Amino acid sequence: MAARRFEEIYETGSEDLKKAGPEEGFVKFLGGVDGKLGAAKDSERTGWNVNFNVAATYVTLGFKTHFERGDGEEIFVYRVADKEARLVGYHVTSNAFVTN
């Protein structure tokens, strides 16, 4: 993300991520996050969860992140299958979206 390689993030994501929407929308979303919040300066893990099912394992990681232009809460969801973790979802909330 810091390198602004948004297309690559989408391309290496899971099939679940790709089914959720087209690359163009995902890239635009990440570009908007980067434009509003700027680069991540530091993060602190706030939680994690592992969910197992027959098809795969899902890992959710939560972080409180200080960006250049405000603080935010990030959640990353990964699907782990065949010894490989791929991004399923990225969620971010921040008051900076409203105030900046």
PDB file as gemmi writes it, atoms N, CA and C in Angstrom:
CRYST1    1.000    1.000    1.000  90.00  90.00  90.00 P 1                      
ATOM      1  N   MET A   1       0.839  -1.187   0.000  1.00  0.00           N  
ATOM      2  CA  MET A   1       0.000   0.000   0.000  1.00  0.00           C  
ATOM      3  C   MET A   1       0.879   1.243   0.000  1.00  0.00           C  
ATOM      4  N   ALA A   2       1.948   1.240   0.804  1.00  0.00           N  
ATOM      5  CA  ALA A   2       2.832   2.398   0.869  1.00  0.00           C  
ATOM      6  C   ALA A   2       3.461   2.692  -0.491  1.00  0.00           C  
ATOM      7  N   ALA A   3       3.660   1.658  -1.286  1.00  0.00           N  
ATOM      8  CA  ALA A   3       4.236   1.820  -2.621  1.00  0.00           C  
ATOM      9  C   ALA A   3       3.165   2.150  -3.663  1.00  0.00           C  
ATOM     10  N   ARG A   4       1.920   2.236  -3.217  1.00  0.00           N  
ATOM     11  CA  ARG A   4       0.771   2.541  -4.090  1.00  0.00           C  
ATOM     12  C   ARG A   4       0.618   1.510  -5.223  1.00  0.00           C  
ATOM     13  N   ARG A   5       0.869   0.253  -4.900  1.00  0.00           N  
ATOM     14  CA  ARG A   5       0.724  -0.826  -5.879  1.00  0.00           C  
ATOM     15  C   ARG A   5      -0.640  -1.478  -5.685  1.00  0.00           C  
ATOM     16  N   PHE A   6      -1.675  -0.667  -5.839  1.00  0.00           N  
ATOM     17  CA  PHE A   6      -3.039  -1.093  -5.547  1.00  0.00           C  
ATOM     18  C   PHE A   6      -3.510  -2.214  -6.475  1.00  0.00           C  
ATOM     19  N   GLU A   7      -3.126  -2.139  -7.750  1.00  0.00           N  
ATOM     20  CA  GLU A   7      -3.512  -3.186  -8.696  1.00  0.00           C  
ATOM     21  C   GLU A   7      -2.916  -4.523  -8.281  1.00  0.00           C  
ATOM     22  N   GLU A   8      -1.672  -4.505  -7.828  1.00  0.00           N  
ATOM     23  CA  GLU A   8      -1.006  -5.732  -7.409  1.00  0.00           C  
ATOM     24  C   GLU A   8      -1.669  -6.329  -6.164  1.00  0.00           C  
ATOM     25  N   ILE A   9      -2.119  -5.474  -5.265  1.00  0.00           N  
ATOM     26  CA  ILE A   9      -2.825  -5.953  -4.080  1.00  0.00           C  
ATOM     27  C   ILE A   9      -4.082  -6.711  -4.508  1.00  0.00           C  
ATOM     28  N   TYR A  10      -4.817  -6.147  -5.451  1.00  0.00           N  
ATOM     29  CA  TYR A  10      -6.025  -6.799  -5.948  1.00  0.00           C  
ATOM     30  C   TYR A  10      -5.681  -8.112  -6.656  1.00  0.00           C  
ATOM     31  N   GLU A  11      -4.691  -8.063  -7.541  1.00  0.00           N  
ATOM     32  CA  GLU A  11      -4.333  -9.231  -8.341  1.00  0.00           C  
ATOM     33  C   GLU A  11      -3.873 -10.401  -7.483  1.00  0.00           C  
ATOM     34  N   THR A  12      -3.204 -10.127  -6.370  1.00  0.00           N  
ATOM     35  CA  THR A  12      -2.718 -11.210  -5.503  1.00  0.00           C  
ATOM     36  C   THR A  12      -3.717 -11.564  -4.412  1.00  0.00           C  
ATOM     37  N   GLY A  13      -4.849 -10.885  -4.390  1.00  0.00           N  
ATOM     38  CA  GLY A  13      -5.890 -11.182  -3.409  1.00  0.00           C  
ATOM     39  C   GLY A  13      -6.595 -12.486  -3.714  1.00  0.00           C  
ATOM     40  N   SER A  14      -7.452 -12.891  -2.788  1.00  0.00           N  
ATOM     41  CA  SER A  14      -8.186 -14.148  -2.939  1.00  0.00           C  
ATOM     42  C   SER A  14      -9.293 -14.012  -3.983  1.00  0.00           C  
ATOM     43  N   GLU A  15      -9.817 -15.148  -4.383  1.00  0.00           N  
ATOM     44  CA  GLU A  15     -10.965 -15.144  -5.290  1.00  0.00           C  
ATOM     45  C   GLU A  15     -12.167 -14.484  -4.621  1.00  0.00           C  
ATOM     46  N   ASP A  16     -12.270 -14.602  -3.294  1.00  0.00           N  
ATOM     47  CA  ASP A  16     -13.354 -13.944  -2.555  1.00  0.00           C  
ATOM     48  C   ASP A  16     -13.290 -12.436  -2.752  1.00  0.00           C  
ATOM     49  N   LEU A  17     -12.094 -11.872  -2.698  1.00  0.00           N  
ATOM     50  CA  LEU A  17     -11.913 -10.432  -2.905  1.00  0.00           C  
ATOM     51  C   LEU A  17     -12.355 -10.048  -4.306  1.00  0.00           C  
ATOM     52  N   LYS A  18     -11.965 -10.825  -5.274  1.00  0.00           N  
ATOM     53  CA  LYS A  18     -12.286 -10.512  -6.676  1.00  0.00           C  
ATOM     54  C   LYS A  18     -13.778 -10.668  -6.963  1.00  0.00           C  
ATOM     55  N   LYS A  19     -14.434 -11.612  -6.288  1.00  0.00           N  
ATOM     56  CA  LYS A  19     -15.878 -11.780  -6.461  1.00  0.00           C  
ATOM     57  C   LYS A  19     -16.659 -10.624  -5.843  1.00  0.00           C  
ATOM     58  N   ALA A  20     -16.056  -9.969  -4.842  1.00  0.00           N  
ATOM     59  CA  ALA A  20     -16.736  -8.869  -4.146  1.00  0.00           C  
ATOM     60  C   ALA A  20     -16.882  -7.627  -5.022  1.00  0.00           C  
ATOM     61  N   GLY A  21     -16.032  -7.490  -6.028  1.00  0.00           N  
ATOM     62  CA  GLY A  21     -16.132  -6.322  -6.889  1.00  0.00           C  
ATOM     63  C   GLY A  21     -14.979  -6.243  -7.869  1.00  0.00           C  
ATOM     64  N   PRO A  22     -15.127  -5.383  -8.867  1.00  0.00           N  
ATOM     65  CA  PRO A  22     -14.099  -5.279  -9.898  1.00  0.00           C  
ATOM     66  C   PRO A  22     -12.830  -4.582  -9.392  1.00  0.00           C  
ATOM     67  N   GLU A  23     -11.741  -4.847 -10.091  1.00  0.00           N  
ATOM     68  CA  GLU A  23     -10.448  -4.260  -9.745  1.00  0.00           C  
ATOM     69  C   GLU A  23     -10.521  -2.732  -9.706  1.00  0.00           C  
ATOM     70  N   GLU A  24     -11.197  -2.144 -10.662  1.00  0.00           N  
ATOM     71  CA  GLU A  24     -11.279  -0.684 -10.750  1.00  0.00           C  
ATOM     72  C   GLU A  24     -11.824  -0.065  -9.463  1.00  0.00           C  
ATOM     73  N   GLY A  25     -12.873  -0.639  -8.907  1.00  0.00           N  
ATOM     74  CA  GLY A  25     -13.456  -0.112  -7.676  1.00  0.00           C  
ATOM     75  C   GLY A  25     -12.538  -0.275  -6.481  1.00  0.00           C  
ATOM     76  N   PHE A  26     -11.874  -1.423  -6.396  1.00  0.00           N  
ATOM     77  CA  PHE A  26     -10.949  -1.676  -5.291  1.00  0.00           C  
ATOM     78  C   PHE A  26      -9.768  -0.723  -5.352  1.00  0.00           C  
ATOM     79  N   VAL A  27      -9.207  -0.543  -6.536  1.00  0.00           N  
ATOM     80  CA  VAL A  27      -8.067   0.352  -6.718  1.00  0.00           C  
ATOM     81  C   VAL A  27      -8.472   1.793  -6.390  1.00  0.00           C  
ATOM     82  N   LYS A  28      -9.655   2.182  -6.807  1.00  0.00           N  
ATOM     83  CA  LYS A  28     -10.154   3.527  -6.506  1.00  0.00           C  
ATOM     84  C   LYS A  28     -10.339   3.712  -4.997  1.00  0.00           C  
ATOM     85  N   PHE A  29     -10.854   2.687  -4.323  1.00  0.00           N  
ATOM     86  CA  PHE A  29     -11.024   2.735  -2.872  1.00  0.00           C  
ATOM     87  C   PHE A  29      -9.686   2.923  -2.171  1.00  0.00           C  
ATOM     88  N   LEU A  30      -8.687   2.088  -2.519  1.00  0.00           N  
ATOM     89  CA  LEU A  30      -7.377   2.212  -1.880  1.00  0.00           C  
ATOM     90  C   LEU A  30      -6.728   3.559  -2.189  1.00  0.00           C  
ATOM     91  N   GLY A  31      -6.911   4.047  -3.400  1.00  0.00           N  
ATOM     92  CA  GLY A  31      -6.396   5.370  -3.749  1.00  0.00           C  
ATOM     93  C   GLY A  31      -7.051   6.466  -2.926  1.00  0.00           C  
ATOM     94  N   GLY A  32      -8.347   6.315  -2.662  1.00  0.00           N  
ATOM     95  CA  GLY A  32      -9.063   7.279  -1.831  1.00  0.00           C  
ATOM     96  C   GLY A  32      -8.590   7.259  -0.394  1.00  0.00           C  
ATOM     97  N   VAL A  33      -8.356   6.069   0.133  1.00  0.00           N  
ATOM     98  CA  VAL A  33      -7.834   5.937   1.496  1.00  0.00           C  
ATOM     99  C   VAL A  33      -6.472   6.605   1.572  1.00  0.00           C  
ATOM    100  N   ASP A  34      -5.619   6.307   0.613  1.00  0.00           N  
ATOM    101  CA  ASP A  34      -4.278   6.895   0.583  1.00  0.00           C  
ATOM    102  C   ASP A  34      -4.343   8.418   0.445  1.00  0.00           C  
ATOM    103  N   GLY A  35      -5.241   8.902  -0.391  1.00  0.00           N  
ATOM    104  CA  GLY A  35      -5.372  10.337  -0.601  1.00  0.00           C  
ATOM    105  C   GLY A  35      -5.867  11.077   0.628  1.00  0.00           C  
ATOM    106  N   LYS A  36      -6.790  10.489   1.360  1.00  0.00           N  
ATOM    107  CA  LYS A  36      -7.348  11.131   2.558  1.00  0.00           C  
ATOM    108  C   LYS A  36      -6.450  11.004   3.771  1.00  0.00           C  
ATOM    109  N   LEU A  37      -5.906   9.803   3.984  1.00  0.00           N  
ATOM    110  CA  LEU A  37      -5.165   9.542   5.222  1.00  0.00           C  
ATOM    111  C   LEU A  37      -3.662   9.669   5.068  1.00  0.00           C  
ATOM    112  N   GLY A  38      -3.152   9.492   3.866  1.00  0.00           N  
ATOM    113  CA  GLY A  38      -1.712   9.509   3.654  1.00  0.00           C  
ATOM    114  C   GLY A  38      -1.084   8.194   4.083  1.00  0.00           C  
ATOM    115  N   ALA A  39       0.221   8.208   4.170  1.00  0.00           N  
ATOM    116  CA  ALA A  39       0.969   6.996   4.501  1.00  0.00           C  
ATOM    117  C   ALA A  39       0.774   6.607   5.956  1.00  0.00           C  
ATOM    118  N   ALA A  40       0.804   5.311   6.202  1.00  0.00           N  
ATOM    119  CA  ALA A  40       0.758   4.808   7.580  1.00  0.00           C  
ATOM    120  C   ALA A  40       2.094   5.099   8.245  1.00  0.00           C  
ATOM    121  N   LYS A  41       2.014   5.645   9.449  1.00  0.00           N  
ATOM    122  CA  LYS A  41       3.237   5.967  10.201  1.00  0.00           C  
ATOM    123  C   LYS A  41       3.568   4.859  11.190  1.00  0.00           C  
ATOM    124  N   ASP A  42       2.594   4.393  11.949  1.00  0.00           N  
ATOM    125  CA  ASP A  42       2.790   3.278  12.863  1.00  0.00           C  
ATOM    126  C   ASP A  42       1.441   2.644  13.175  1.00  0.00           C  
ATOM    127  N   SER A  43       1.504   1.381  13.581  1.00  0.00           N  
ATOM    128  CA  SER A  43       0.292   0.617  13.873  1.00  0.00           C  
ATOM    129  C   SER A  43       0.471  -0.177  15.148  1.00  0.00           C  
ATOM    130  N   GLU A  44      -0.657  -0.393  15.821  1.00  0.00           N  
ATOM    131  CA  GLU A  44      -0.681  -1.233  17.008  1.00  0.00           C  
ATOM    132  C   GLU A  44      -1.792  -2.257  16.819  1.00  0.00           C  
ATOM    133  N   ARG A  45      -1.458  -3.518  16.949  1.00  0.00           N  
ATOM    134  CA  ARG A  45      -2.475  -4.562  16.779  1.00  0.00           C  
ATOM    135  C   ARG A  45      -3.488  -4.462  17.909  1.00  0.00           C  
ATOM    136  N   THR A  46      -4.761  -4.474  17.546  1.00  0.00           N  
ATOM    137  CA  THR A  46      -5.829  -4.370  18.536  1.00  0.00           C  
ATOM    138  C   THR A  46      -6.557  -5.688  18.737  1.00  0.00           C  
ATOM    139  N   GLY A  47      -6.337  -6.632  17.845  1.00  0.00           N  
ATOM    140  CA  GLY A  47      -6.982  -7.926  18.003  1.00  0.00           C  
ATOM    141  C   GLY A  47      -6.769  -8.816  16.801  1.00  0.00           C  
ATOM    142  N   TRP A  48      -7.132 -10.068  16.979  1.00  0.00           N  
ATOM    143  CA  TRP A  48      -7.047 -11.031  15.897  1.00  0.00           C  
ATOM    144  C   TRP A  48      -8.042 -12.154  16.155  1.00  0.00           C  
ATOM    145  N   ASN A  49      -8.385 -12.851  15.082  1.00  0.00           N  
ATOM    146  CA  ASN A  49      -9.328 -13.951  15.183  1.00  0.00           C  
ATOM    147  C   ASN A  49      -8.998 -14.969  14.097  1.00  0.00           C  
ATOM    148  N   VAL A  50      -9.150 -16.230  14.410  1.00  0.00           N  
ATOM    149  CA  VAL A  50      -8.971 -17.304  13.434  1.00  0.00           C  
ATOM    150  C   VAL A  50     -10.268 -18.091  13.383  1.00  0.00           C  
ATOM    151  N   ASN A  51     -10.785 -18.289  12.174  1.00  0.00           N  
ATOM    152  CA  ASN A  51     -12.028 -19.017  11.962  1.00  0.00           C  
ATOM    153  C   ASN A  51     -11.748 -20.165  10.994  1.00  0.00           C  
ATOM    154  N   PHE A  52     -11.973 -21.381  11.430  1.00  0.00           N  
ATOM    155  CA  PHE A  52     -11.742 -22.563  10.611  1.00  0.00           C  
ATOM    156  C   PHE A  52     -13.056 -23.058  10.024  1.00  0.00           C  
ATOM    157  N   ASN A  53     -13.001 -23.520   8.781  1.00  0.00           N  
ATOM    158  CA  ASN A  53     -14.117 -24.280   8.225  1.00  0.00           C  
ATOM    159  C   ASN A  53     -13.547 -25.320   7.275  1.00  0.00           C  
ATOM    160  N   VAL A  54     -14.383 -26.089   6.637  1.00  0.00           N  
ATOM    161  CA  VAL A  54     -13.920 -27.190   5.794  1.00  0.00           C  
ATOM    162  C   VAL A  54     -13.080 -26.691   4.615  1.00  0.00           C  
ATOM    163  N   ALA A  55     -13.461 -25.598   4.023  1.00  0.00           N  
ATOM    164  CA  ALA A  55     -12.796 -25.113   2.813  1.00  0.00           C  
ATOM    165  C   ALA A  55     -11.506 -24.342   3.089  1.00  0.00           C  
ATOM    166  N   ALA A  56     -11.474 -23.607   4.196  1.00  0.00           N  
ATOM    167  CA  ALA A  56     -10.320 -22.739   4.418  1.00  0.00           C  
ATOM    168  C   ALA A  56     -10.309 -22.234   5.848  1.00  0.00           C  
ATOM    169  N   THR A  57      -9.261 -21.520   6.149  1.00  0.00           N  
ATOM    170  CA  THR A  57      -9.116 -20.834   7.421  1.00  0.00           C  
ATOM    171  C   THR A  57      -9.099 -19.341   7.123  1.00  0.00           C  
ATOM    172  N   TYR A  58      -9.836 -18.580   7.923  1.00  0.00           N  
ATOM    173  CA  TYR A  58      -9.864 -17.130   7.769  1.00  0.00           C  
ATOM    174  C   TYR A  58      -9.215 -16.498   8.994  1.00  0.00           C  
ATOM    175  N   VAL A  59      -8.330 -15.569   8.739  1.00  0.00           N  
ATOM    176  CA  VAL A  59      -7.631 -14.855   9.801  1.00  0.00           C  
ATOM    177  C   VAL A  59      -7.984 -13.376   9.681  1.00  0.00           C  
ATOM    178  N   THR A  60      -8.446 -12.801  10.786  1.00  0.00           N  
ATOM    179  CA  THR A  60      -8.784 -11.381  10.840  1.00  0.00           C  
ATOM    180  C   THR A  60      -7.816 -10.687  11.788  1.00  0.00           C  
ATOM    181  N   LEU A  61      -7.223  -9.598  11.305  1.00  0.00           N  
ATOM    182  CA  LEU A  61      -6.270  -8.816  12.095  1.00  0.00           C  
ATOM    183  C   LEU A  61      -6.768  -7.388  12.199  1.00  0.00           C  
ATOM    184  N   GLY A  62      -6.807  -6.852  13.414  1.00  0.00           N  
ATOM    185  CA  GLY A  62      -7.228  -5.473  13.635  1.00  0.00           C  
ATOM    186  C   GLY A  62      -6.058  -4.623  14.098  1.00  0.00           C  
ATOM    187  N   PHE A  63      -6.015  -3.385  13.623  1.00  0.00           N  
ATOM    188  CA  PHE A  63      -4.942  -2.469  13.972  1.00  0.00           C  
ATOM    189  C   PHE A  63      -5.477  -1.063  14.201  1.00  0.00           C  
ATOM    190  N   LYS A  64      -4.907  -0.370  15.159  1.00  0.00           N  
ATOM    191  CA  LYS A  64      -5.099   1.067  15.298  1.00  0.00           C  
ATOM    192  C   LYS A  64      -3.873   1.682  14.634  1.00  0.00           C  
ATOM    193  N   THR A  65      -4.102   2.480  13.608  1.00  0.00           N  
ATOM    194  CA  THR A  65      -3.008   2.989  12.788  1.00  0.00           C  
ATOM    195  C   THR A  65      -2.991   4.513  12.804  1.00  0.00           C  
ATOM    196  N   HIS A  66      -1.798   5.049  12.963  1.00  0.00           N  
ATOM    197  CA  HIS A  66      -1.599   6.497  12.847  1.00  0.00           C  
ATOM    198  C   HIS A  66      -1.093   6.768  11.435  1.00  0.00           C  
ATOM    199  N   PHE A  67      -1.904   7.507  10.673  1.00  0.00           N  
ATOM    200  CA  PHE A  67      -1.556   7.899   9.313  1.00  0.00           C  
ATOM    201  C   PHE A  67      -1.026   9.337   9.324  1.00  0.00           C  
ATOM    202  N   GLU A  68      -0.531   9.791   8.200  1.00  0.00           N  
ATOM    203  CA  GLU A  68      -0.027  11.164   8.078  1.00  0.00           C  
ATOM    204  C   GLU A  68      -1.083  12.197   8.473  1.00  0.00           C  
ATOM    205  N   ARG A  69      -2.342  11.942   8.096  1.00  0.00           N  
ATOM    206  CA  ARG A  69      -3.391  12.946   8.310  1.00  0.00           C  
ATOM    207  C   ARG A  69      -4.512  12.477   9.225  1.00  0.00           C  
ATOM    208  N   GLY A  70      -4.200  11.610  10.162  1.00  0.00           N  
ATOM    209  CA  GLY A  70      -5.220  11.193  11.119  1.00  0.00           C  
ATOM    210  C   GLY A  70      -5.056   9.749  11.541  1.00  0.00           C  
ATOM    211  N   ASP A  71      -5.839   9.373  12.535  1.00  0.00           N  
ATOM    212  CA  ASP A  71      -5.811   8.006  13.046  1.00  0.00           C  
ATOM    213  C   ASP A  71      -6.950   7.205  12.441  1.00  0.00           C  
ATOM    214  N   GLY A  72      -6.779   5.911  12.398  1.00  0.00           N  
ATOM    215  CA  GLY A  72      -7.818   5.051  11.859  1.00  0.00           C  
ATOM    216  C   GLY A  72      -7.752   3.661  12.446  1.00  0.00           C  
ATOM    217  N   GLU A  73      -8.825   2.923  12.239  1.00  0.00           N  
ATOM    218  CA  GLU A  73      -8.914   1.519  12.637  1.00  0.00           C  
ATOM    219  C   GLU A  73      -8.937   0.701  11.344  1.00  0.00           C  
ATOM    220  N   GLU A  74      -8.015  -0.245  11.226  1.00  0.00           N  
ATOM    221  CA  GLU A  74      -7.941  -1.083  10.038  1.00  0.00           C  
ATOM    222  C   GLU A  74      -8.246  -2.532  10.409  1.00  0.00           C  
ATOM    223  N   ILE A  75      -8.936  -3.212   9.502  1.00  0.00           N  
ATOM    224  CA  ILE A  75      -9.189  -4.640   9.644  1.00  0.00           C  
ATOM    225  C   ILE A  75      -8.801  -5.308   8.332  1.00  0.00           C  
ATOM    226  N   PHE A  76      -7.944  -6.315   8.442  1.00  0.00           N  
ATOM    227  CA  PHE A  76      -7.510  -7.108   7.301  1.00  0.00           C  
ATOM    228  C   PHE A  76      -8.045  -8.520   7.493  1.00  0.00           C  
ATOM    229  N   VAL A  77      -8.638  -9.079   6.448  1.00  0.00           N  
ATOM    230  CA  VAL A  77      -9.137 -10.445   6.502  1.00  0.00           C  
ATOM    231  C   VAL A  77      -8.406 -11.242   5.418  1.00  0.00           C  
ATOM    232  N   TYR A  78      -7.826 -12.362   5.840  1.00  0.00           N  
ATOM    233  CA  TYR A  78      -7.086 -13.228   4.925  1.00  0.00           C  
ATOM    234  C   TYR A  78      -7.702 -14.616   4.904  1.00  0.00           C  
ATOM    235  N   ARG A  79      -7.666 -15.216   3.743  1.00  0.00           N  
ATOM    236  CA  ARG A  79      -8.084 -16.612   3.581  1.00  0.00           C  
ATOM    237  C   ARG A  79      -6.814 -17.432   3.448  1.00  0.00           C  
ATOM    238  N   VAL A  80      -6.662 -18.424   4.296  1.00  0.00           N  
ATOM    239  CA  VAL A  80      -5.481 -19.282   4.263  1.00  0.00           C  
ATOM    240  C   VAL A  80      -5.910 -20.644   3.732  1.00  0.00           C  
ATOM    241  N   ALA A  81      -5.337 -21.025   2.611  1.00  0.00           N  
ATOM    242  CA  ALA A  81      -5.618 -22.332   2.003  1.00  0.00           C  
ATOM    243  C   ALA A  81      -4.362 -22.773   1.256  1.00  0.00           C  
ATOM    244  N   ASP A  82      -4.100 -24.036   1.291  1.00  0.00           N  
ATOM    245  CA  ASP A  82      -2.925 -24.587   0.605  1.00  0.00           C  
ATOM    246  C   ASP A  82      -1.649 -23.857   1.018  1.00  0.00           C  
ATOM    247  N   LYS A  83      -1.543 -23.566   2.319  1.00  0.00           N  
ATOM    248  CA  LYS A  83      -0.360 -22.925   2.914  1.00  0.00           C  
ATOM    249  C   LYS A  83      -0.084 -21.534   2.348  1.00  0.00           C  
ATOM    250  N   GLU A  84      -1.146 -20.856   1.908  1.00  0.00           N  
ATOM    251  CA  GLU A  84      -0.998 -19.527   1.325  1.00  0.00           C  
ATOM    252  C   GLU A  84      -2.083 -18.612   1.875  1.00  0.00           C  
ATOM    253  N   ALA A  85      -1.697 -17.415   2.315  1.00  0.00           N  
ATOM    254  CA  ALA A  85      -2.657 -16.427   2.813  1.00  0.00           C  
ATOM    255  C   ALA A  85      -2.897 -15.384   1.726  1.00  0.00           C  
ATOM    256  N   ARG A  86      -4.179 -15.158   1.430  1.00  0.00           N  
ATOM    257  CA  ARG A  86      -4.549 -14.150   0.421  1.00  0.00           C  
ATOM    258  C   ARG A  86      -5.616 -13.228   0.998  1.00  0.00           C  
ATOM    259  N   LEU A  87      -5.509 -11.962   0.645  1.00  0.00           N  
ATOM    260  CA  LEU A  87      -6.425 -10.951   1.157  1.00  0.00           C  
ATOM    261  C   LEU A  87      -7.846 -11.211   0.690  1.00  0.00           C  
ATOM    262  N   VAL A  88      -8.774 -11.194   1.641  1.00  0.00           N  
ATOM    263  CA  VAL A  88     -10.201 -11.316   1.349  1.00  0.00           C  
ATOM    264  C   VAL A  88     -10.864  -9.950   1.450  1.00  0.00           C  
ATOM    265  N   GLY A  89     -10.450  -9.163   2.454  1.00  0.00           N  
ATOM    266  CA  GLY A  89     -11.072  -7.868   2.652  1.00  0.00           C  
ATOM    267  C   GLY A  89     -10.193  -6.916   3.444  1.00  0.00           C  
ATOM    268  N   TYR A  90     -10.390  -5.647   3.173  1.00  0.00           N  
ATOM    269  CA  TYR A  90      -9.705  -4.575   3.897  1.00  0.00           C  
ATOM    270  C   TYR A  90     -10.762  -3.542   4.247  1.00  0.00           C  
ATOM    271  N   HIS A  91     -10.826  -3.195   5.526  1.00  0.00           N  
ATOM    272  CA  HIS A  91     -11.806  -2.232   6.004  1.00  0.00           C  
ATOM    273  C   HIS A  91     -11.072  -1.182   6.833  1.00  0.00           C  
ATOM    274  N   VAL A  92     -11.438   0.068   6.663  1.00  0.00           N  
ATOM    275  CA  VAL A  92     -10.800   1.127   7.428  1.00  0.00           C  
ATOM    276  C   VAL A  92     -11.862   2.149   7.827  1.00  0.00           C  
ATOM    277  N   THR A  93     -11.770   2.609   9.064  1.00  0.00           N  
ATOM    278  CA  THR A  93     -12.635   3.689   9.538  1.00  0.00           C  
ATOM    279  C   THR A  93     -11.745   4.770  10.119  1.00  0.00           C  
ATOM    280  N   SER A  94     -12.145   6.020   9.893  1.00  0.00           N  
ATOM    281  CA  SER A  94     -11.378   7.141  10.415  1.00  0.00           C  
ATOM    282  C   SER A  94     -12.226   8.401  10.363  1.00  0.00           C  
ATOM    283  N   ASN A  95     -12.150   9.194  11.413  1.00  0.00           N  
ATOM    284  CA  ASN A  95     -12.827  10.498  11.395  1.00  0.00           C  
ATOM    285  C   ASN A  95     -12.210  11.425  10.368  1.00  0.00           C  
ATOM    286  N   ALA A  96     -10.969  11.157   9.958  1.00  0.00           N  
ATOM    287  CA  ALA A  96     -10.297  11.988   8.961  1.00  0.00           C  
ATOM    288  C   ALA A  96     -11.028  11.956   7.612  1.00  0.00           C  
ATOM    289  N   PHE A  97     -11.805  10.912   7.362  1.00  0.00           N  
ATOM    290  CA  PHE A  97     -12.581  10.876   6.120  1.00  0.00           C  
ATOM    291  C   PHE A  97     -13.613  11.994   6.086  1.00  0.00           C  
ATOM    292  N   VAL A  98     -14.081  12.390   7.245  1.00  0.00           N  
ATOM    293  CA  VAL A  98     -15.105  13.425   7.330  1.00  0.00           C  
ATOM    294  C   VAL A  98     -14.491  14.798   7.513  1.00  0.00           C  
ATOM    295  N   THR A  99     -13.412  14.874   8.277  1.00  0.00           N  
ATOM    296  CA  THR A  99     -12.852  16.177   8.644  1.00  0.00           C  
ATOM    297  C   THR A  99     -11.784  16.686   7.689  1.00  0.00           C  
ATOM    298  N   ASN A 100     -11.148  15.821   6.921  1.00  0.00           N  
ATOM    299  CA  ASN A 100     -10.083  16.273   5.990  1.00  0.00           C  
ATOM    300  C   ASN A 100     -10.634  16.515   4.606  1.00  0.00           C  
TER     301      ASN A 100                                                      
END                                                                             
